[in-house]
Amino acid sequence: MSDDFKVLIIGGGLGGLALAQALRKHGIAYEIFERDLAWDSRNQGWALSLHWILEDLLGQTPDDMPSFDHVSLGYEHGMEAEFAYFNAFTGEEQMRLSHSKEKPFLRSDRSKVRLWLMHKLDIQWNKHFIRYTEDSDGVTAYFEDGTSAKGSLLVGADGVNSKVRDQLMVGSGLKPRIIPLGNITSLVELPKEKYTKQLELGRSFFLAHSPNHRLFVGFRHFSKDEETASFYWRLSWYDKETQNEPYWTATASPEELMEYAREKTKDFFPLLTETLRATPPSGVVVPSLTFWDMLPIPLPTGRVTLLGDGIHPMSPFRGEGANFAMKDGLSLGQYLAERKNGETIPELLKRYESEMLIRGSGGVLKSRAAAEDHVKESDEADKRHNGDNSWLTARIKKQAGDQGFKRVVKD
Ligand SMILES: Cc1cc2nc3c(=O)[nH]c(=O)nc-3n(C[C@H](O)[C@H](O)[C@H](O)COP(=O)(O)OP(=O)(O)OC[C@H]3O[C@@H](n4cnc5c(N)ncnc54)[C@H](O)[C@@H]3O)c2cc1C
Protein backbone atom coordinates (compact mmCIF):
# COMPACT_ATOMS: atom_id res chain seq x y z
CA MET A 1 0.00 0.00 0.00
CA SER A 2 1.47 3.37 -0.97
CA ASP A 3 2.27 5.94 1.74
CA ASP A 4 -0.59 8.22 0.78
CA PHE A 5 -3.19 5.42 0.62
CA LYS A 6 -6.19 6.36 2.77
CA VAL A 7 -9.76 5.14 3.29
CA LEU A 8 -12.44 7.79 3.94
CA ILE A 9 -15.34 6.48 6.02
CA ILE A 10 -18.56 8.47 6.18
CA GLY A 11 -20.55 7.52 9.30
CA GLY A 12 -19.39 6.38 12.73
CA GLY A 13 -22.19 3.86 13.33
CA LEU A 14 -21.57 0.19 14.00
CA GLY A 15 -20.60 -0.69 10.42
CA GLY A 16 -18.24 2.26 9.85
CA LEU A 17 -16.54 1.75 13.22
CA ALA A 18 -16.06 -1.99 12.57
CA LEU A 19 -14.36 -1.09 9.28
CA ALA A 20 -12.12 1.48 11.01
CA GLN A 21 -11.08 -1.12 13.61
CA ALA A 22 -10.26 -3.66 10.89
CA LEU A 23 -8.11 -1.02 9.16
CA ARG A 24 -6.42 -0.10 12.45
CA LYS A 25 -5.61 -3.78 12.97
CA HIS A 26 -3.85 -3.91 9.62
CA GLY A 27 -2.18 -0.50 9.87
CA ILE A 28 -4.15 0.95 6.92
CA ALA A 29 -4.69 4.73 7.08
CA TYR A 30 -8.27 5.96 7.44
CA GLU A 31 -10.28 9.03 8.35
CA ILE A 32 -13.74 8.55 9.84
CA PHE A 33 -16.33 11.33 9.82
CA GLU A 34 -19.48 11.42 11.93
CA ARG A 35 -22.20 14.08 11.87
CA ASP A 36 -23.05 13.64 15.60
CA LEU A 37 -21.51 16.25 17.90
CA ALA A 38 -20.15 13.56 20.24
CA TRP A 39 -20.63 9.86 20.85
CA ASP A 40 -23.39 10.49 23.43
CA SER A 41 -25.14 13.47 21.80
CA ARG A 42 -28.04 11.31 20.57
CA ASN A 43 -29.98 8.35 21.98
CA GLN A 44 -28.31 5.29 20.48
CA GLY A 45 -31.35 3.03 20.91
CA TRP A 46 -31.55 0.52 23.69
CA ALA A 47 -30.53 -3.04 23.04
CA LEU A 48 -29.08 -5.09 20.24
CA SER A 49 -28.96 -8.82 19.60
CA LEU A 50 -25.53 -9.93 18.45
CA HIS A 51 -25.04 -13.53 17.37
CA TRP A 52 -23.30 -14.77 14.24
CA ILE A 53 -21.01 -11.73 14.06
CA LEU A 54 -19.44 -12.28 17.49
CA GLU A 55 -16.61 -14.55 16.41
CA ASP A 56 -15.54 -12.26 13.54
CA LEU A 57 -15.98 -9.14 15.65
CA LEU A 58 -13.64 -10.39 18.35
CA GLY A 59 -11.23 -12.06 15.91
CA GLN A 60 -10.93 -9.34 13.25
CA THR A 61 -10.49 -6.30 15.50
CA PRO A 62 -7.10 -5.33 16.99
CA ASP A 63 -5.60 -7.36 19.83
CA ASP A 64 -5.63 -4.33 22.14
CA MET A 65 -9.45 -4.08 22.23
CA PRO A 66 -10.91 -3.97 25.78
CA SER A 67 -13.01 -6.82 27.16
CA PHE A 68 -16.32 -7.22 25.35
CA ASP A 69 -18.13 -8.81 28.33
CA HIS A 70 -19.38 -5.57 29.85
CA VAL A 71 -21.44 -4.65 26.74
CA SER A 72 -23.79 -7.48 27.66
CA LEU A 73 -27.08 -6.50 29.36
CA GLY A 74 -27.19 -7.82 32.93
CA TYR A 75 -23.52 -8.84 32.76
CA GLU A 76 -22.84 -7.63 36.32
CA HIS A 77 -25.65 -9.93 37.48
CA GLY A 78 -24.37 -12.95 35.60
CA MET A 79 -27.44 -12.92 33.33
CA GLU A 80 -26.81 -14.86 30.13
CA ALA A 81 -28.93 -13.97 27.13
CA GLU A 82 -32.19 -15.86 26.73
CA PHE A 83 -35.56 -15.21 25.09
CA ALA A 84 -38.89 -16.92 24.69
CA TYR A 85 -42.04 -16.93 22.57
CA PHE A 86 -45.56 -17.21 23.98
CA ASN A 87 -49.08 -17.63 22.69
CA ALA A 88 -50.47 -14.22 23.63
CA PHE A 89 -53.93 -15.46 24.65
CA THR A 90 -53.16 -18.67 26.52
CA GLY A 91 -49.72 -17.68 27.82
CA GLU A 92 -48.43 -21.06 26.60
CA GLU A 93 -44.67 -21.04 26.04
CA GLN A 94 -43.85 -22.03 22.47
CA MET A 95 -40.10 -21.87 22.52
CA ARG A 96 -37.17 -20.75 24.67
CA LEU A 97 -33.75 -19.98 23.20
CA SER A 98 -30.53 -19.17 24.96
CA HIS A 99 -26.87 -18.40 24.68
CA SER A 100 -24.55 -21.38 24.50
CA LYS A 101 -20.78 -21.66 24.11
CA GLU A 102 -21.20 -23.38 20.74
CA LYS A 103 -23.72 -20.81 19.45
CA PRO A 104 -23.05 -17.50 21.20
CA PHE A 105 -25.87 -15.01 21.57
CA LEU A 106 -25.50 -11.70 23.32
CA ARG A 107 -28.10 -9.10 24.17
CA SER A 108 -26.04 -5.96 24.29
CA ASP A 109 -26.33 -2.36 25.37
CA ARG A 110 -26.20 -0.57 22.03
CA SER A 111 -24.31 2.48 23.22
CA LYS A 112 -21.72 0.29 24.96
CA VAL A 113 -21.13 -1.63 21.73
CA ARG A 114 -20.54 1.64 19.93
CA LEU A 115 -18.21 2.85 22.68
CA TRP A 116 -16.28 -0.44 22.53
CA LEU A 117 -15.93 -0.08 18.77
CA MET A 118 -14.61 3.47 19.19
CA HIS A 119 -11.58 2.27 21.19
CA LYS A 120 -8.44 4.16 20.05
CA LEU A 121 -10.16 5.46 16.91
CA ASP A 122 -9.63 9.04 15.91
CA ILE A 123 -13.21 10.00 14.99
CA GLN A 124 -13.92 13.41 13.49
CA TRP A 125 -17.20 14.53 15.08
CA ASN A 126 -19.59 17.18 13.83
CA LYS A 127 -18.64 16.44 10.24
CA HIS A 128 -21.78 16.36 8.14
CA PHE A 129 -20.96 14.87 4.73
CA ILE A 130 -22.75 16.49 1.78
CA ARG A 131 -21.12 15.24 -1.44
CA TYR A 132 -18.01 13.81 -3.06
CA THR A 133 -16.02 14.16 -6.27
CA GLU A 134 -14.04 11.35 -7.82
CA ASP A 135 -11.19 11.29 -10.33
CA SER A 136 -8.53 8.81 -11.45
CA ASP A 137 -6.31 9.63 -8.40
CA GLY A 138 -8.82 9.46 -5.63
CA VAL A 139 -11.97 10.80 -3.99
CA THR A 140 -12.68 14.05 -2.16
CA ALA A 141 -15.44 14.28 0.48
CA TYR A 142 -17.04 17.64 1.23
CA PHE A 143 -18.68 18.60 4.52
CA GLU A 144 -21.32 21.07 5.60
CA ASP A 145 -18.75 23.16 7.51
CA GLY A 146 -16.93 23.95 4.26
CA THR A 147 -14.03 21.53 4.83
CA SER A 148 -13.01 18.60 2.63
CA ALA A 149 -10.85 15.47 2.83
CA LYS A 150 -9.04 13.49 0.15
CA GLY A 151 -8.60 9.74 0.09
CA SER A 152 -8.02 6.73 -2.15
CA LEU A 153 -11.54 5.40 -1.70
CA LEU A 154 -14.71 6.43 0.08
CA VAL A 155 -17.09 4.20 2.05
CA GLY A 156 -20.66 5.28 2.73
CA ALA A 157 -21.40 3.84 6.18
CA ASP A 158 -24.00 6.54 6.76
CA GLY A 159 -27.10 4.47 7.44
CA VAL A 160 -30.54 4.07 5.91
CA ASN A 161 -30.76 7.67 4.63
CA SER A 162 -27.25 7.53 3.15
CA LYS A 163 -26.19 10.68 1.28
CA VAL A 164 -23.30 8.75 -0.26
CA ARG A 165 -25.85 6.29 -1.73
CA ASP A 166 -28.03 9.15 -3.01
CA GLN A 167 -25.12 10.44 -5.07
CA LEU A 168 -23.62 7.08 -6.07
CA MET A 169 -26.92 5.52 -7.16
CA VAL A 170 -28.55 8.65 -8.62
CA GLY A 171 -30.99 7.71 -11.37
CA SER A 172 -31.04 4.02 -10.36
CA GLY A 173 -34.43 4.23 -8.61
CA LEU A 174 -32.91 2.51 -5.57
CA LYS A 175 -34.81 3.70 -2.51
CA PRO A 176 -35.68 2.16 0.89
CA ARG A 177 -39.35 1.11 1.19
CA ILE A 178 -41.46 1.42 4.30
CA ILE A 179 -42.31 -1.96 5.77
CA PRO A 180 -46.11 -2.07 6.23
CA LEU A 181 -46.05 -2.46 9.99
CA GLY A 182 -47.40 -0.05 12.56
CA ASN A 183 -45.79 0.03 15.97
CA ILE A 184 -45.94 1.60 19.39
CA THR A 185 -42.75 1.58 21.43
CA SER A 186 -42.41 2.48 25.07
CA LEU A 187 -40.07 2.58 28.07
CA VAL A 188 -41.08 1.72 31.63
CA GLU A 189 -39.57 1.18 35.10
CA LEU A 190 -40.87 -1.81 37.06
CA PRO A 191 -40.56 -2.42 40.80
CA LYS A 192 -38.78 -5.57 41.99
CA GLU A 193 -41.90 -7.68 42.63
CA LYS A 194 -42.97 -7.12 39.02
CA TYR A 195 -39.62 -7.23 37.24
CA THR A 196 -38.68 -10.58 38.78
CA LYS A 197 -41.68 -12.23 37.10
CA GLN A 198 -41.00 -10.51 33.78
CA LEU A 199 -37.40 -11.74 33.78
CA GLU A 200 -38.66 -15.28 34.33
CA LEU A 201 -40.63 -14.95 31.09
CA GLY A 202 -37.39 -14.20 29.21
CA ARG A 203 -34.19 -12.85 30.75
CA SER A 204 -33.36 -10.74 27.68
CA PHE A 205 -36.77 -10.44 26.03
CA PHE A 206 -39.95 -12.28 25.16
CA LEU A 207 -42.49 -12.13 22.37
CA ALA A 208 -46.23 -12.68 22.63
CA HIS A 209 -47.99 -13.57 19.37
CA SER A 210 -51.66 -12.94 18.66
CA PRO A 211 -53.34 -13.12 15.23
CA ASN A 212 -52.88 -9.44 14.49
CA HIS A 213 -50.63 -7.95 17.10
CA ARG A 214 -47.23 -8.94 18.33
CA LEU A 215 -45.81 -7.75 21.65
CA PHE A 216 -42.05 -7.62 22.29
CA VAL A 217 -40.89 -6.94 25.87
CA GLY A 218 -37.15 -6.40 26.49
CA PHE A 219 -35.01 -5.89 29.58
CA ARG A 220 -32.63 -2.87 29.65
CA HIS A 221 -30.99 -2.56 33.07
CA PHE A 222 -31.43 -2.57 36.84
CA SER A 223 -31.36 0.57 38.98
CA LYS A 224 -28.25 0.93 41.20
CA ASP A 225 -30.09 -0.32 44.30
CA GLU A 226 -31.83 -3.02 42.19
CA GLU A 227 -35.21 -1.89 43.52
CA THR A 228 -36.40 -1.21 39.97
CA ALA A 229 -35.52 -2.35 36.48
CA SER A 230 -35.97 -0.64 33.14
CA PHE A 231 -37.82 -2.41 30.31
CA TYR A 232 -39.09 -1.45 26.89
CA TRP A 233 -41.86 -2.93 24.81
CA ARG A 234 -43.07 -2.71 21.25
CA LEU A 235 -46.51 -3.59 19.93
CA SER A 236 -46.49 -4.14 16.17
CA TRP A 237 -49.14 -5.00 13.60
CA TYR A 238 -49.60 -5.24 9.86
CA ASP A 239 -51.17 -2.26 8.08
CA LYS A 240 -50.58 -1.25 4.46
CA GLU A 241 -51.55 2.31 5.36
CA THR A 242 -48.15 2.81 6.99
CA GLN A 243 -46.80 3.17 3.47
CA ASN A 244 -48.92 6.28 2.93
CA GLU A 245 -47.08 8.66 5.20
CA PRO A 246 -47.97 10.11 7.63
CA TYR A 247 -49.48 7.04 9.30
CA TRP A 248 -51.83 7.80 12.21
CA THR A 249 -49.23 6.82 14.84
CA ALA A 250 -46.96 9.64 13.63
CA THR A 251 -49.35 12.31 14.85
CA ALA A 252 -51.21 10.51 17.68
CA SER A 253 -50.70 11.67 21.27
CA PRO A 254 -49.01 9.36 23.81
CA GLU A 255 -52.43 8.92 25.47
CA GLU A 256 -54.01 7.81 22.18
CA LEU A 257 -51.16 5.41 21.49
CA MET A 258 -51.45 3.89 24.97
CA GLU A 259 -55.21 3.56 24.61
CA TYR A 260 -54.74 1.65 21.34
CA ALA A 261 -52.08 -0.62 22.87
CA ARG A 262 -54.26 -1.41 25.90
CA GLU A 263 -57.34 -2.08 23.78
CA LYS A 264 -55.55 -4.44 21.36
CA THR A 265 -53.95 -6.45 24.15
CA LYS A 266 -56.90 -6.55 26.56
CA ASP A 267 -57.51 -10.28 25.96
CA PHE A 268 -53.83 -11.23 26.22
CA PHE A 269 -52.69 -13.48 29.06
CA PRO A 270 -52.32 -10.90 31.91
CA LEU A 271 -48.71 -11.60 32.92
CA LEU A 272 -47.53 -10.97 29.35
CA THR A 273 -48.94 -7.43 29.34
CA GLU A 274 -47.91 -6.32 32.84
CA THR A 275 -45.13 -4.16 31.44
CA LEU A 276 -47.43 -2.54 28.92
CA ARG A 277 -50.16 -1.91 31.50
CA ALA A 278 -47.66 -0.39 33.95
CA THR A 279 -46.59 2.22 31.38
CA PRO A 280 -47.64 5.85 31.84
CA PRO A 281 -48.24 7.79 28.59
CA SER A 282 -45.01 9.72 29.28
CA GLY A 283 -43.08 6.48 28.55
CA VAL A 284 -44.36 6.23 24.97
CA VAL A 285 -41.89 7.06 22.19
CA VAL A 286 -43.29 9.75 19.89
CA PRO A 287 -43.36 9.83 16.96
CA SER A 288 -43.48 6.05 16.44
CA LEU A 289 -40.63 4.37 14.60
CA THR A 290 -40.75 3.67 10.87
CA PHE A 291 -39.22 0.41 9.64
CA TRP A 292 -37.44 0.31 6.28
CA ASP A 293 -35.90 -2.27 4.02
CA MET A 294 -34.28 -2.31 0.59
CA LEU A 295 -33.01 -5.03 -1.71
CA PRO A 296 -29.60 -3.90 -2.96
CA ILE A 297 -28.53 -3.74 -6.58
CA PRO A 298 -24.99 -3.72 -8.05
CA LEU A 299 -23.01 -0.52 -7.50
CA PRO A 300 -21.30 1.50 -10.25
CA THR A 301 -17.62 0.68 -10.69
CA GLY A 302 -15.29 3.21 -9.07
CA ARG A 303 -13.72 4.33 -5.82
CA VAL A 304 -16.92 4.70 -3.80
CA THR A 305 -18.76 1.91 -2.06
CA LEU A 306 -21.39 1.31 0.64
CA LEU A 307 -21.95 -0.90 3.66
CA GLY A 308 -24.62 -1.80 6.21
CA ASP A 309 -27.95 0.02 6.26
CA GLY A 310 -26.66 2.33 3.54
CA ILE A 311 -27.09 -0.45 0.97
CA HIS A 312 -29.21 -3.19 2.56
CA PRO A 313 -31.38 -1.89 5.42
CA MET A 314 -33.55 -4.71 6.76
CA SER A 315 -36.51 -5.18 9.07
CA PRO A 316 -35.51 -5.56 12.73
CA PHE A 317 -37.60 -8.73 13.18
CA ARG A 318 -34.62 -11.09 13.02
CA GLY A 319 -32.31 -8.73 14.96
CA GLU A 320 -29.61 -8.89 12.31
CA GLY A 321 -29.02 -5.50 10.63
CA ALA A 322 -26.08 -4.56 12.87
CA ASN A 323 -24.59 -8.06 12.52
CA PHE A 324 -24.63 -7.50 8.74
CA ALA A 325 -23.30 -3.92 8.92
CA MET A 326 -20.33 -4.97 11.06
CA LYS A 327 -19.68 -8.00 8.86
CA ASP A 328 -19.49 -5.69 5.81
CA GLY A 329 -17.00 -3.42 7.61
CA LEU A 330 -14.81 -6.29 8.76
CA SER A 331 -14.92 -7.97 5.38
CA LEU A 332 -13.98 -4.80 3.45
CA GLY A 333 -11.09 -4.29 5.90
CA GLN A 334 -9.93 -7.83 5.15
CA TYR A 335 -10.08 -7.29 1.36
CA LEU A 336 -7.99 -4.14 1.76
CA ALA A 337 -5.47 -5.90 4.01
CA GLU A 338 -5.09 -8.72 1.49
CA ARG A 339 -5.14 -6.59 -1.65
CA LYS A 340 -3.75 -8.55 -4.59
CA ASN A 341 -0.62 -7.39 -6.38
CA GLY A 342 -1.52 -4.87 -9.08
CA GLU A 343 -5.23 -4.88 -8.19
CA THR A 344 -6.93 -1.51 -8.69
CA ILE A 345 -9.30 -0.03 -6.12
CA PRO A 346 -12.36 -0.47 -8.39
CA GLU A 347 -11.40 -4.14 -8.90
CA LEU A 348 -10.99 -4.70 -5.18
CA LEU A 349 -14.32 -3.00 -4.41
CA LYS A 350 -16.05 -5.22 -6.99
CA ARG A 351 -14.81 -8.31 -5.14
CA TYR A 352 -16.04 -6.91 -1.80
CA GLU A 353 -19.36 -5.87 -3.32
CA SER A 354 -20.12 -9.18 -4.98
CA GLU A 355 -19.81 -10.90 -1.61
CA MET A 356 -21.59 -8.12 0.33
CA LEU A 357 -24.54 -7.90 -2.12
CA ILE A 358 -25.29 -11.62 -1.93
CA ARG A 359 -24.99 -11.66 1.85
CA GLY A 360 -27.02 -8.45 2.26
CA SER A 361 -29.81 -9.53 -0.13
CA GLY A 362 -30.22 -12.75 1.83
CA GLY A 363 -30.46 -10.76 5.05
CA VAL A 364 -33.08 -8.38 3.62
CA LEU A 365 -35.25 -11.23 2.30
CA LYS A 366 -35.12 -13.30 5.47
CA SER A 367 -35.81 -10.26 7.64
CA ARG A 368 -38.68 -9.33 5.31
CA ALA A 369 -40.13 -12.80 5.74
CA ALA A 370 -39.89 -12.44 9.51
CA ALA A 371 -41.75 -9.10 9.31
CA GLU A 372 -44.36 -10.66 7.01
CA ASP A 373 -45.33 -13.11 9.74
CA HIS A 374 -47.55 -10.31 10.97
CA VAL A 375 -49.48 -10.60 7.69
CA LYS A 376 -49.58 -14.35 7.83
CA GLU A 377 -50.92 -14.14 11.32
CA SER A 378 -53.84 -12.13 9.98
CA ASP A 379 -54.43 -14.64 7.17
CA GLU A 380 -54.23 -17.54 9.53
CA ALA A 381 -56.22 -15.94 12.29
CA ASP A 382 -59.04 -18.48 12.16
CA LYS A 383 -56.67 -21.37 12.43
CA ARG A 384 -54.93 -19.74 15.31
CA HIS A 385 -58.16 -19.13 17.14
CA ASN A 386 -58.72 -22.89 16.92
CA GLY A 387 -55.40 -23.28 18.64
CA ASP A 388 -53.47 -24.36 15.55
CA ASN A 389 -50.41 -22.17 15.34
CA SER A 390 -48.06 -24.92 14.24
CA TRP A 391 -47.03 -22.91 11.15
CA LEU A 392 -45.69 -20.14 13.38
CA THR A 393 -43.83 -22.49 15.70
CA ALA A 394 -42.30 -24.15 12.63
CA ARG A 395 -41.23 -20.78 11.25
CA ILE A 396 -39.72 -19.64 14.53
CA LYS A 397 -37.82 -22.92 14.83
CA LYS A 398 -36.52 -22.51 11.30
CA GLN A 399 -35.33 -18.99 12.09
CA ALA A 400 -33.65 -20.19 15.26
CA GLY A 401 -31.95 -22.95 13.28
CA ASP A 402 -30.81 -20.49 10.57
CA GLN A 403 -29.30 -18.19 13.14
CA GLY A 404 -27.60 -21.09 14.88
CA PHE A 405 -29.36 -20.74 18.24
CA LYS A 406 -29.61 -23.60 20.63
CA ARG A 407 -33.22 -24.58 21.34
CA VAL A 408 -33.68 -25.48 24.93
CA VAL A 409 -37.33 -26.46 25.19
CA LYS A 410 -40.43 -27.43 23.23
CA ASP A 411 -39.26 -29.48 20.30
C1 LIG B 1 -35.97 -1.05 16.45
C2 LIG B 1 -34.73 -1.65 15.89
C3 LIG B 1 -34.14 -2.73 16.52
C4 LIG B 1 -32.99 -3.32 15.99
N1 LIG B 1 -32.43 -4.38 16.62
C5 LIG B 1 -31.35 -4.99 16.08
C6 LIG B 1 -30.76 -6.13 16.72
O1 LIG B 1 -31.22 -6.59 17.78
N2 LIG B 1 -29.66 -6.70 16.13
C7 LIG B 1 -29.12 -6.21 14.98
O2 LIG B 1 -28.13 -6.77 14.48
N3 LIG B 1 -29.66 -5.12 14.37
C8 LIG B 1 -30.74 -4.50 14.88
N4 LIG B 1 -31.27 -3.41 14.27
C9 LIG B 1 -30.65 -2.90 13.02
C10 LIG B 1 -29.40 -2.04 13.30
O3 LIG B 1 -29.73 -1.00 14.18
C11 LIG B 1 -28.85 -1.45 12.01
O4 LIG B 1 -28.87 -2.40 10.99
C12 LIG B 1 -27.41 -0.96 12.20
O5 LIG B 1 -27.37 0.05 13.18
C13 LIG B 1 -26.84 -0.44 10.89
O6 LIG B 1 -25.53 0.02 11.10
P1 LIG B 1 -24.87 1.08 10.10
O7 LIG B 1 -23.51 1.37 10.64
O8 LIG B 1 -25.01 0.63 8.71
O9 LIG B 1 -25.80 2.38 10.22
P2 LIG B 1 -26.08 3.30 11.49
O10 LIG B 1 -25.94 2.54 12.74
O11 LIG B 1 -27.37 3.97 11.20
O12 LIG B 1 -24.90 4.36 11.46
C14 LIG B 1 -24.84 5.38 10.48
C15 LIG B 1 -24.02 6.53 11.06
O13 LIG B 1 -23.78 7.49 10.03
C16 LIG B 1 -23.98 8.79 10.53
N5 LIG B 1 -24.35 9.67 9.41
C17 LIG B 1 -25.52 9.66 8.71
N6 LIG B 1 -25.49 10.59 7.76
C18 LIG B 1 -24.28 11.21 7.85
C19 LIG B 1 -23.67 12.26 7.13
N7 LIG B 1 -24.30 12.91 6.12
N8 LIG B 1 -22.41 12.67 7.48
C20 LIG B 1 -21.74 12.05 8.51
N9 LIG B 1 -22.30 11.03 9.23
C21 LIG B 1 -23.55 10.61 8.90
C22 LIG B 1 -25.10 8.62 11.56
O14 LIG B 1 -25.13 9.68 12.49
C23 LIG B 1 -24.75 7.26 12.17
O15 LIG B 1 -23.89 7.41 13.29
C24 LIG B 1 -32.42 -2.81 14.78
C25 LIG B 1 -33.01 -1.70 14.15
C26 LIG B 1 -34.15 -1.12 14.70
C27 LIG B 1 -34.78 0.05 13.98
PDBQT file of the ligand as one rigid body, heavy atoms in Angstrom, charges set to zero:
ROOT
HETATM    1  C1  LIG A 501     -35.973  -1.046  16.449  1.00  0.00    +0.000 C 
HETATM    2  C2  LIG A 501     -34.728  -1.647  15.886  1.00  0.00    +0.000 A 
HETATM    3  C3  LIG A 501     -34.143  -2.726  16.518  1.00  0.00    +0.000 A 
HETATM    4  C4  LIG A 501     -32.987  -3.319  15.988  1.00  0.00    +0.000 A 
HETATM    5  N1  LIG A 501     -32.435  -4.384  16.616  1.00  0.00    +0.000 NA
HETATM    6  C5  LIG A 501     -31.348  -4.991  16.084  1.00  0.00    +0.000 A 
HETATM    7  C6  LIG A 501     -30.758  -6.129  16.724  1.00  0.00    +0.000 A 
HETATM    8  O1  LIG A 501     -31.216  -6.585  17.776  1.00  0.00    +0.000 OA
HETATM    9  N2  LIG A 501     -29.664  -6.700  16.134  1.00  0.00    +0.000 N 
HETATM   10  C7  LIG A 501     -29.122  -6.206  14.978  1.00  0.00    +0.000 A 
HETATM   11  O2  LIG A 501     -28.130  -6.769  14.482  1.00  0.00    +0.000 OA
HETATM   12  N3  LIG A 501     -29.657  -5.118  14.366  1.00  0.00    +0.000 NA
HETATM   13  C8  LIG A 501     -30.739  -4.500  14.878  1.00  0.00    +0.000 A 
HETATM   14  N4  LIG A 501     -31.272  -3.411  14.265  1.00  0.00    +0.000 N 
HETATM   15  C9  LIG A 501     -30.647  -2.901  13.019  1.00  0.00    +0.000 C 
HETATM   16  C10 LIG A 501     -29.403  -2.042  13.298  1.00  0.00    +0.000 C 
HETATM   17  O3  LIG A 501     -29.728  -1.004  14.184  1.00  0.00    +0.000 OA
HETATM   18  C11 LIG A 501     -28.851  -1.445  12.011  1.00  0.00    +0.000 C 
HETATM   19  O4  LIG A 501     -28.873  -2.399  10.990  1.00  0.00    +0.000 OA
HETATM   20  C12 LIG A 501     -27.414  -0.955  12.201  1.00  0.00    +0.000 C 
HETATM   21  O5  LIG A 501     -27.368   0.054  13.176  1.00  0.00    +0.000 OA
HETATM   22  C13 LIG A 501     -26.838  -0.444  10.886  1.00  0.00    +0.000 C 
HETATM   23  O6  LIG A 501     -25.529   0.022  11.105  1.00  0.00    +0.000 OA
HETATM   24  P1  LIG A 501     -24.875   1.081  10.098  1.00  0.00    +0.000 P 
HETATM   25  O7  LIG A 501     -23.505   1.372  10.644  1.00  0.00    +0.000 OA
HETATM   26  O8  LIG A 501     -25.015   0.632   8.706  1.00  0.00    +0.000 OA
HETATM   27  O9  LIG A 501     -25.799   2.377  10.224  1.00  0.00    +0.000 OA
HETATM   28  P2  LIG A 501     -26.080   3.298  11.488  1.00  0.00    +0.000 P 
HETATM   29  O10 LIG A 501     -25.938   2.537  12.745  1.00  0.00    +0.000 OA
HETATM   30  O11 LIG A 501     -27.365   3.969  11.198  1.00  0.00    +0.000 OA
HETATM   31  O12 LIG A 501     -24.899   4.365  11.456  1.00  0.00    +0.000 OA
HETATM   32  C14 LIG A 501     -24.837   5.376  10.482  1.00  0.00    +0.000 C 
HETATM   33  C15 LIG A 501     -24.020   6.534  11.055  1.00  0.00    +0.000 C 
HETATM   34  O13 LIG A 501     -23.784   7.491  10.026  1.00  0.00    +0.000 OA
HETATM   35  C16 LIG A 501     -23.981   8.792  10.529  1.00  0.00    +0.000 C 
HETATM   36  N5  LIG A 501     -24.351   9.675   9.414  1.00  0.00    +0.000 N 
HETATM   37  C17 LIG A 501     -25.516   9.658   8.711  1.00  0.00    +0.000 A 
HETATM   38  N6  LIG A 501     -25.490  10.592   7.756  1.00  0.00    +0.000 NA
HETATM   39  C18 LIG A 501     -24.279  11.207   7.851  1.00  0.00    +0.000 A 
HETATM   40  C19 LIG A 501     -23.671  12.265   7.131  1.00  0.00    +0.000 A 
HETATM   41  N7  LIG A 501     -24.298  12.906   6.117  1.00  0.00    +0.000 N 
HETATM   42  N8  LIG A 501     -22.411  12.668   7.480  1.00  0.00    +0.000 NA
HETATM   43  C20 LIG A 501     -21.742  12.049   8.512  1.00  0.00    +0.000 A 
HETATM   44  N9  LIG A 501     -22.301  11.028   9.226  1.00  0.00    +0.000 NA
HETATM   45  C21 LIG A 501     -23.550  10.612   8.901  1.00  0.00    +0.000 A 
HETATM   46  C22 LIG A 501     -25.103   8.616  11.561  1.00  0.00    +0.000 C 
HETATM   47  O14 LIG A 501     -25.127   9.685  12.491  1.00  0.00    +0.000 OA
HETATM   48  C23 LIG A 501     -24.754   7.263  12.173  1.00  0.00    +0.000 C 
HETATM   49  O15 LIG A 501     -23.889   7.405  13.294  1.00  0.00    +0.000 OA
HETATM   50  C24 LIG A 501     -32.418  -2.806  14.785  1.00  0.00    +0.000 A 
HETATM   51  C25 LIG A 501     -33.008  -1.695  14.150  1.00  0.00    +0.000 A 
HETATM   52  C26 LIG A 501     -34.148  -1.123  14.696  1.00  0.00    +0.000 A 
HETATM   53  C27 LIG A 501     -34.781   0.052  13.982  1.00  0.00    +0.000 C 
ENDROOT
TORSDOF 0
